[in-house]
């Protein structure tokens, strides 16, 4: 209905439209960049946790193997 009410008239001047779309696009791009940085930190933190767990399992397996060889 809004488009029909306009009857083909421009809502804003072309310069104002450019500023609005540029501003909105910049904001969306910045928020996307922030999200990707946050996502990267989550992935890195998860990778560190998994590496620590793997190292712990390997230490336990080596200790168990050493104990089995000692007997």
Secondary structure, DSSP 8 states (H G I E B T S, - for coil): -HHHHHTT--SS-HHHHHHHHHHHHHHHHHHHHHHHHHHHHHHHHHHHHHHHHHHHHHHHHHHHHHHHHH-
